[in-house]
Amino acid sequence: MAPTIARFPYDAPRARIGDALLEDGAVIVEGALSAQVLAEFNTELDGLIEETKAQERLYSNSTITAFFGANTGQVASLASRSAVFRREVLCHELNVALCDRVLLPHCARYQLNFSNVMLRGPGAKAQPLHRDDGIYIYMPKPEGFHLELASMTALGEFTAEMGATLIAPGSHLWPEERQARPEELVIAEMEPGSTAFYLGSVVHAGGANSTADKWRRGMHLSYCLGWLRAQENIFLTTPMEVVRALPREQQAMLGYAIHDAIAVM
C-alpha cells in the first residue's frame, strides 16, 4: 500500500492532529494560515525577495551551497525582517499547540529554531533527502524523544512539478542510517496557506522544479527544545529594538527567557 500523509481541516481537534503527527511523523493541516494573513505576508515578502535577488548568495561552506542548489533562493531570519511573521506566525496557536504536544514533555519551554522562505525556481534539482534534527549529530535520540518540530507552509502554488516537499511518513521510527526508497516518499502538494508539519527526525527534501517558468514559494519553520542551541543565531539576526517592542510571549519564543526546569521536577 502506498504511503499517505493524513490531512486535517484547520478546525480539527488539536489532539487528533497531534496523535497523527506522533504516529506517522507528518500531517498536513489545510488552511493553517488565513487568506488575509497569507495575502499580507506575500505582499511583504515580494519586496524582501526582490531585495534578496540583488544580493550575492553566501553560505558558510560548499556543502550548504550544494544543499540549497542552483536556481533557488531564501529569505532568512524572518523574525528580524517580517512584521507579519512576528505578529501572526511566530506564536500561531496551531504551532504552539503542536509544539506543546511534541516538545514540551522534554523541556521547560521550547523556542524558535530556524525560519526562512524557500524559493525553488525552474530547473532546481531535488534536495538530498535528510532529517532536520541531523544538525544535532552529538545528541543521542532515544525513541519518542523529539528534538524539533518543523513545518513547510505553501505560500503559493505547491505542486509536484514546482518542487513540493517530499516526505517519508513513518521514517521517524527508522534506524538513523536507513534510506528512503522512491516509493516510500509522499509529495506534499498543498493549497496556498496549508502547512505540512513533520517531526525533526522525519526524512524529507525539497522536490525538483520541472516547470519552465514557475517559482515555488514555501515557508520553512522549526522549533526546538529550549535547552538546545537553536540553528539560527536569533540574538544576532534580530535587532534589539525589534525584540523590545514584542509581547513577552514572542520574546520568549525567540529565546529571551530563562530555561528553568525546576518547576517541572
C-alpha positions in Angstrom: 0.0 0.0 0.0 1.3 3.4 -1.0 2.2 5.7 2.0 0.0 8.7 2.7 0.0 11.8 4.9 -3.1 12.4 7.0 -4.8 15.7 6.1 -6.9 17.8 8.5 -9.0 20.9 8.2 -7.8 23.8 10.3 -10.7 23.4 12.8 -9.9 19.7 13.6 -9.2 19.0 17.2 -5.6 19.6 18.1 -5.4 16.3 19.9 -6.3 14.4 16.7 -3.7 16.3 14.7 -1.1 15.7 17.4 -1.9 11.9 17.6 -1.4 11.5 13.8 1.7 13.6 13.9 3.4 11.5 16.6 2.2 8.2 15.0 3.1 8.9 11.3 5.7 11.6 11.7 3.9 14.1 9.5 0.5 15.7 8.9 -1.0 18.3 6.6 -3.3 21.0 8.0 -5.3 22.8 5.4 -5.9 26.5 5.8 -3.4 26.9 8.6 -2.8 30.5 7.5 -5.9 32.5 6.8 -6.4 34.1 3.3 -5.9 37.6 4.9 -2.6 36.7 6.7 -1.4 34.9 3.6 -2.0 37.9 1.4 -0.4 40.3 3.8 2.6 38.0 4.2 3.1 37.6 0.5 2.9 41.3 -0.1 5.6 41.9 2.5 7.7 39.0 1.0 7.5 40.4 -2.5 9.7 43.3 -1.5 12.1 41.1 0.6 12.5 38.7 -2.3 13.4 41.5 -4.7 15.9 42.7 -2.2 17.4 39.2 -1.9 17.8 38.8 -5.6 20.1 41.8 -5.7 22.4 40.3 -3.1 25.2 37.8 -3.5 24.3 34.4 -2.0 26.8 33.4 0.6 26.8 30.3 2.7 29.2 29.1 5.3 30.6 26.2 3.2 30.3 24.5 -0.1 28.2 21.6 1.3 25.4 24.1 2.3 25.7 25.8 -1.0 25.2 22.5 -2.8 22.4 21.5 -0.4 20.3 24.6 -1.4 21.3 24.2 -5.1 21.1 26.4 -8.2 18.1 28.5 -9.1 16.8 28.6 -5.6 16.5 31.5 -3.1 15.9 32.3 0.5 14.5 35.0 2.7 16.1 34.1 6.0 15.7 35.3 9.6 12.0 36.0 9.3 11.7 37.3 12.9 14.1 40.2 12.0 12.6 41.0 8.6 8.8 40.4 8.7 6.3 42.2 10.8 3.6 39.7 9.6 5.7 36.8 10.7 6.3 38.2 14.2 2.6 39.1 14.7 0.8 36.2 13.0 3.1 33.2 12.6 5.8 33.1 15.3 3.3 32.2 18.1 0.5 31.0 15.9 -1.9 28.9 18.1 -1.6 25.8 15.9 2.2 25.9 16.1 2.0 26.3 19.8 -0.5 23.5 20.3 1.6 21.1 18.3 4.9 22.2 20.0 3.2 21.7 23.4 2.4 18.1 22.3 5.7 17.2 20.7 8.4 19.2 22.5 7.1 20.3 25.9 7.3 16.8 27.5 11.1 17.1 27.2 11.8 20.8 28.2 10.6 23.6 30.4 10.0 25.7 27.2 10.7 25.5 23.5 12.0 28.1 21.1 12.2 29.1 17.5 15.0 27.1 15.8 15.0 28.3 12.2 12.8 30.3 9.9 13.0 31.2 6.2 11.1 31.4 3.0 12.4 28.9 0.5 12.1 29.5 -3.3 12.6 26.8 -5.9 12.8 28.0 -9.4 12.6 26.3 -12.8 15.2 23.6 -13.2 16.0 23.4 -9.5 17.0 19.9 -8.6 15.6 18.0 -5.6 17.5 18.4 -2.4 19.3 15.4 -0.8 17.0 13.5 1.5 17.7 14.5 5.1 16.4 14.8 8.7 16.3 18.3 10.2 17.5 17.1 13.6 20.6 15.9 11.9 22.2 19.2 12.9 22.4 17.7 16.4 24.9 15.0 15.4 26.3 14.8 19.0 22.9 14.3 20.6 21.5 10.8 21.3 18.0 10.5 20.1 16.0 7.9 22.1 12.8 6.7 20.5 9.9 9.1 21.2 12.3 11.9 22.3 11.8 14.6 19.7 14.3 17.5 19.4 12.5 19.5 16.7 9.1 20.1 15.2 9.3 21.5 11.7 6.9 22.7 9.1 6.5 23.8 5.5 3.7 26.2 4.6 2.6 26.7 1.0 2.7 30.4 0.3 1.5 29.9 -3.3 1.1 27.1 -5.7 2.7 24.0 -4.2 2.6 21.2 -6.8 4.8 18.2 -7.6 6.0 19.9 -10.8 7.0 23.0 -8.9 9.1 21.1 -6.3 6.6 20.4 -3.5 8.3 18.8 -0.4 8.9 15.1 -0.4 8.2 13.4 2.9 8.7 9.8 4.1 5.9 9.1 6.6 7.0 6.8 9.4 10.7 7.5 8.9 11.0 8.9 12.4 10.9 5.2 13.5 13.6 4.1 11.2 17.3 3.5 12.1 19.4 6.5 11.6 21.2 5.0 8.6 18.0 3.8 6.8 17.5 5.5 3.4 14.1 6.1 1.9 13.1 4.4 -1.3 11.3 6.4 -4.0 8.0 4.5 -3.4 8.2 5.5 0.3 8.0 9.2 -0.4 4.8 11.3 -0.5 4.7 14.5 -2.4 3.2 17.1 -0.1 1.1 19.0 -2.6 -0.9 21.7 -0.9 -3.2 24.7 -1.5 -1.8 28.1 -0.5 -2.0 28.6 3.2 -1.8 24.9 4.1 1.0 23.5 6.2 2.9 20.2 6.4 4.1 19.6 9.9 6.7 16.9 10.5 9.0 15.7 13.2 12.6 16.7 13.0 13.6 13.0 12.6 11.5 12.5 9.5 13.2 12.0 6.2 12.3 14.7 3.6 13.6 17.0 0.9 12.6 19.9 -1.3 11.4 18.5 -4.7 12.7 19.2 -8.2 11.0 22.0 -10.1 10.4 20.8 -13.6 8.3 23.7 -14.8 9.5 26.3 -17.4 8.6 29.5 -15.6 7.1 28.9 -12.1 8.7 29.5 -8.7 7.6 27.6 -5.7 7.3 29.7 -2.5 7.2 28.0 0.8 7.9 28.9 4.4 10.1 26.6 6.4 9.8 26.9 10.2 11.1 24.8 13.0 11.0 24.9 16.8 13.4 23.0 19.1 13.8 22.1 22.8 14.6 25.2 24.9 17.8 23.7 26.2 19.3 23.2 22.8 21.3 25.7 20.8 19.0 27.0 18.1 20.2 26.6 14.5 19.7 30.3 13.8 21.5 32.8 15.9 18.5 34.9 16.6 20.3 37.1 19.2 22.4 38.4 16.3 20.0 38.4 13.5 17.1 40.2 15.2 17.7 43.9 16.2 17.2 44.6 19.8 14.8 47.4 19.1 12.6 44.9 17.3 12.8 42.4 20.2 12.0 45.1 22.8 8.7 46.0 21.0 7.4 42.4 21.0 4.9 40.9 23.5 6.5 38.8 26.2 5.3 35.5 24.6 7.1 36.3 21.3 10.3 37.4 23.1 10.4 34.1 24.9 9.9 32.2 21.7 12.9 34.0 20.3 15.0 32.7 23.2 14.8 35.7 25.5 13.7 33.6 28.5 15.4 31.5 31.2 15.1 27.8 30.7 14.2 27.0 34.2 13.1 23.4 34.7 12.9 23.4 38.5 9.1 23.9 38.4 8.6 20.7 36.4 10.9 18.5 38.5 
